[in-house]
Amino acid sequence: MRALLFTALWVALLMPLCAQSGIDPKESFNEGEFFFTRAEYEEAAYYFRKLVEHNPANSHFNFKLGECYMNIPGREALAIPFFEKATSRTVAKNQYNRKSFEETSAPWHAWFYLGNVYRIAGRLDDALDAYNTFVNNTAMYYGSYNVNVVENEMKSCERAKILMDSPVNVTFELLDSVINTSASELYPVVDAAEENLVFVRRLKFYDAIFHVAKEGSSWGIPVNLNPQIGSDGDFYPVSLSADGNELYLLRVSGMGKDLYVSYFRNGVWTKAESLGKPVNSTADETWACISADKQVLWFTSSRKGGFGGLDLYYSHRKGDKWGKPKNAGRIVNTPFDEESPCLANHDSILLFSSKGHYGMGGYDIFFTSKSGKAWKTPVNLGFPVNNTADNFGYSTAVSKTGYMSRIPDMDKQGSEDVFRIIFRSNHPLP
């Protein structure tokens, strides 16, 4: 009865505030939940922000808004003040009702999320303090969370300090305004000659895939490929073949994530077609690249039988089909996620992103080269190519030069641009 009375009083206090601005708080909460479950985090943030503005002390609403920003690339640091407020009132995970409008507390793992966004923002000591708070409450922590995941994040902060103390010699070239605009440009992929570039531009109502070709020493005019490949904004480029005639794509739908391919024929790109089984499965397949001779496909999958999370697999071409995929093995794969494979130097170098090797937190980009038939221990590409945010989607066919998207100034929140990256002679890349 006392709990019901408290809830009634709380709603009574909140309703006049919301009524003054013409919003229905419960409707805003439900709308925010709807968009969050659809991974439409910008839209979800709009509704949870309304609730936080009218009830700034509510840990539940602050946690919800923090989760939204945490999942928007380039805006993770905006979550910091909301997770800080959320952690003022926390409960054990099994006592938290995330779908309840009446909930007023945040779950204990708000401390872990706070550590993550501190880490992304480069506030490594603050991140370690938040992680330590999270793990030191034994009643709420042990038995409820994956200890290895948390320990890996804590170790990543210490590794980040070491890597940042020894930056690699690298040049970042911002591509010109034909490619980079005030919108976000993402997922750049190039062919071996750097004559063709495909990327995503995040437009107001949809994500568009653009193809731009070199005209002499400059880039030409980008062409929107969505009509050609049949994209409704649900396709994303993941790699180009070395000759620039095969474009591999990720398709994101309500059924999950699958891999597709489009071919450049007679001056146009064909409708994207699924790679089918056994490459695609009931699990998520999220990235792919093709060998220089087009006979081996490397891809990522969360299918059963791996080492944990997303793993790297490869498959040999058999006629017009792909053979049974093989796991790339424990030298490359870890119990954590591996992502975005990329082959360079005629397939003698494999670049990929991982959360599990010697990294700075989140995804870092690594490279490994062949030793006989086996791969050597992966090596971190180094800071500032890698930073404390997620780093993936590196594209190249020549090891010393690559392309990726990132926020130009990591100290500020903003849109991503496409950069060309040049490694200098003292870098360990072969």
TATACOR-V969911 format. One record per residue. N is the residue number from 1. RES is the residue in three letters. PSI is psi in whole degrees, -180 to 180 (* if undefined). Layout:
{{N:RES:PSI} {N:RES:PSI}}
This chain:
{{1:MET:-42} {2:ARG:-38} {3:ALA:-41} {4:LEU:-39} {5:LEU:-42} {6:PHE:-44} {7:THR:-42} {8:ALA:-42} {9:LEU:-41} {10:TRP:-45} {11:VAL:-38} {12:ALA:-38} {13:LEU:-35} {14:LEU:-37} {15:MET:-44} {16:PRO:-38} {17:LEU:-46} {18:CYS:-35} {19:ALA:-34} {20:GLN:-31} {21:SER:5} {22:GLY:26} {23:ILE:149} {24:ASP:113} {25:PRO:-41} {26:LYS:-37} {27:GLU:-41} {28:SER:-40} {29:PHE:-46} {30:ASN:-38} {31:GLU:-43} {32:GLY:-43} {33:GLU:-41} {34:PHE:-50} {35:PHE:-33} {36:PHE:-43} {37:THR:-22} {38:ARG:7} {39:ALA:27} {40:GLU:79} {41:TYR:-31} {42:GLU:-46} {43:GLU:-42} {44:ALA:-41} {45:ALA:-35} {46:TYR:-44} {47:TYR:-40} {48:PHE:-30} {49:ARG:-37} {50:LYS:-44} {51:LEU:-40} {52:VAL:-38} {53:GLU:-34} {54:HIS:-13} {55:ASN:71} {56:PRO:-16} {57:ALA:-4} {58:ASN:113} {59:SER:-36} {60:HIS:-49} {61:PHE:-40} {62:ASN:-40} {63:PHE:-43} {64:LYS:-45} {65:LEU:-39} {66:GLY:-42} {67:GLU:-39} {68:CYS:-53} {69:TYR:-35} {70:MET:-27} {71:ASN:7} {72:ILE:110} {73:PRO:132} {74:GLY:-10} {75:ARG:15} {76:GLU:-38} {77:ALA:-21} {78:LEU:-18} {79:ALA:-18} {80:ILE:-55} {81:PRO:-28} {82:PHE:-39} {83:PHE:-34} {84:GLU:-42} {85:LYS:-38} {86:ALA:-37} {87:THR:-4} {88:SER:-18} {89:ARG:102} {90:THR:155} {91:VAL:167} {92:ALA:153} {93:LYS:-42} {94:ASN:-5} {95:GLN:-1} {96:TYR:130} {97:ASN:93} {98:ARG:-23} {99:LYS:1} {100:SER:128} {101:PHE:-30} {102:GLU:-12} {103:GLU:139} {104:THR:-8} {105:SER:166} {106:ALA:158} {107:PRO:160} {108:TRP:-31} {109:HIS:4} {110:ALA:-31} {111:TRP:-39} {112:PHE:-45} {113:TYR:-39} {114:LEU:-43} {115:GLY:-41} {116:ASN:-44} {117:VAL:-30} {118:TYR:-45} {119:ARG:-45} {120:ILE:-37} {121:ALA:-1} {122:GLY:9} {123:ARG:74} {124:LEU:-39} {125:ASP:-40} {126:ASP:-38} {127:ALA:-46} {128:LEU:-38} {129:ASP:-43} {130:ALA:-42} {131:TYR:-42} {132:ASN:-39} {133:THR:-42} {134:PHE:-46} {135:VAL:-21} {136:ASN:-10} {137:ASN:89} {138:THR:-31} {139:ALA:-36} {140:MET:-23} {141:TYR:-63} {142:TYR:134} {143:GLY:-11} {144:SER:-17} {145:TYR:162} {146:ASN:105} {147:VAL:-39} {148:ASN:-38} {149:VAL:-46} {150:VAL:-44} {151:GLU:-36} {152:ASN:-40} {153:GLU:-40} {154:MET:-42} {155:LYS:-33} {156:SER:-38} {157:CYS:-41} {158:GLU:-40} {159:ARG:-35} {160:ALA:-41} {161:LYS:-41} {162:ILE:-47} {163:LEU:-36} {164:MET:-23} {165:ASP:-14} {166:SER:69} {167:PRO:150} {168:VAL:158} {169:ASN:105} {170:VAL:149} {171:THR:134} {172:PHE:120} {173:GLU:114} {174:LEU:123} {175:LEU:156} {176:ASP:178} {177:SER:-9} {178:VAL:-33} {179:ILE:-53} {180:ASN:130} {181:THR:-170} {182:SER:-17} {183:ALA:175} {184:SER:131} {185:GLU:126} {186:LEU:167} {187:TYR:51} {188:PRO:138} {189:VAL:143} {190:VAL:160} {191:ASP:179} {192:ALA:-33} {193:ALA:-2} {194:GLU:36} {195:GLU:-18} {196:ASN:134} {197:LEU:131} {198:VAL:137} {199:PHE:170} {200:VAL:135} {201:ARG:125} {202:ARG:95} {203:LEU:176} {204:LYS:-41} {205:PHE:-8} {206:TYR:166} {207:ASP:122} {208:ALA:137} {209:ILE:127} {210:PHE:144} {211:HIS:130} {212:VAL:136} {213:ALA:153} {214:LYS:139} {215:GLU:95} {216:GLY:-125} {217:SER:2} {218:SER:162} {219:TRP:142} {220:GLY:-155} {221:ILE:125} {222:PRO:142} {223:VAL:130} {224:ASN:118} {225:LEU:-7} {226:ASN:-46} {227:PRO:-36} {228:GLN:-46} {229:ILE:-9} {230:GLY:38} {231:SER:136} {232:ASP:25} {233:GLY:11} {234:ASP:7} {235:PHE:147} {236:TYR:132} {237:PRO:139} {238:VAL:-22} {239:SER:157} {240:LEU:146} {241:SER:163} {242:ALA:-36} {243:ASP:-2} {244:GLY:10} {245:ASN:-4} {246:GLU:123} {247:LEU:117} {248:TYR:139} {249:LEU:148} {250:LEU:131} {251:ARG:129} {252:VAL:123} {253:SER:178} {254:GLY:-17} {255:MET:-6} {256:GLY:-153} {257:LYS:129} {258:ASP:163} {259:LEU:140} {260:TYR:170} {261:VAL:145} {262:SER:145} {263:TYR:141} {264:PHE:109} {265:ARG:130} {266:ASN:38} {267:GLY:3} {268:VAL:162} {269:TRP:137} {270:THR:163} {271:LYS:136} {272:ALA:136} {273:GLU:144} {274:SER:143} {275:LEU:-17} {276:GLY:-176} {277:LYS:151} {278:PRO:6} {279:VAL:-58} {280:ASN:146} {281:SER:-172} {282:THR:-15} {283:ALA:-175} {284:ASP:131} {285:GLU:123} {286:THR:-13} {287:TRP:153} {288:ALA:153} {289:CYS:155} {290:ILE:145} {291:SER:164} {292:ALA:-35} {293:ASP:4} {294:LYS:23} {295:GLN:-12} {296:VAL:129} {297:LEU:125} {298:TRP:139} {299:PHE:168} {300:THR:144} {301:SER:148} {302:SER:19} {303:ARG:160} {304:LYS:153} {305:GLY:-1} {306:GLY:-168} {307:PHE:-8} {308:GLY:135} {309:GLY:-143} {310:LEU:133} {311:ASP:160} {312:LEU:136} {313:TYR:163} {314:TYR:155} {315:SER:137} {316:HIS:142} {317:ARG:135} {318:LYS:94} {319:GLY:-123} {320:ASP:16} {321:LYS:171} {322:TRP:141} {323:GLY:179} {324:LYS:126} {325:PRO:146} {326:LYS:138} {327:ASN:139} {328:ALA:-10} {329:GLY:170} {330:ARG:-12} {331:ILE:-40} {332:VAL:-49} {333:ASN:148} {334:THR:178} {335:PRO:-9} {336:PHE:-172} {337:ASP:138} {338:GLU:144} {339:GLU:166} {340:SER:67} {341:PRO:149} {342:CYS:127} {343:LEU:139} {344:ALA:165} {345:ASN:55} {346:HIS:43} {347:ASP:12} {348:SER:-13} {349:ILE:134} {350:LEU:121} {351:LEU:144} {352:PHE:168} {353:SER:149} {354:SER:148} {355:LYS:-2} {356:GLY:-13} {357:HIS:-162} {358:TYR:83} {359:GLY:179} {360:MET:6} {361:GLY:141} {362:GLY:-149} {363:TYR:133} {364:ASP:155} {365:ILE:133} {366:PHE:162} {367:PHE:153} {368:THR:149} {369:SER:165} {370:LYS:139} {371:SER:94} {372:GLY:-123} {373:LYS:-5} {374:ALA:159} {375:TRP:143} {376:LYS:168} {377:THR:128} {378:PRO:146} {379:VAL:135} {380:ASN:135} {381:LEU:-16} {382:GLY:163} {383:PHE:137} {384:PRO:9} {385:VAL:-47} {386:ASN:145} {387:ASN:-167} {388:THR:0} {389:ALA:-175} {390:ASP:133} {391:ASN:111} {392:PHE:173} {393:GLY:31} {394:TYR:132} {395:SER:130} {396:THR:163} {397:ALA:-8} {398:VAL:123} {399:SER:-33} {400:LYS:-5} {401:THR:134} {402:GLY:174} {403:TYR:142} {404:MET:165} {405:SER:147} {406:ARG:167} {407:ILE:128} {408:PRO:-39} {409:ASP:106} {410:MET:-15} {411:ASP:-9} {412:LYS:154} {413:GLN:137} {414:GLY:-167} {415:SER:158} {416:GLU:150} {417:ASP:165} {418:VAL:131} {419:PHE:148} {420:ARG:131} {421:ILE:130} {422:ILE:119} {423:PHE:137} {424:ARG:175} {425:SER:-25} {426:ASN:3} {427:HIS:143} {428:PRO:-7} {429:LEU:132} {430:PRO:*}}
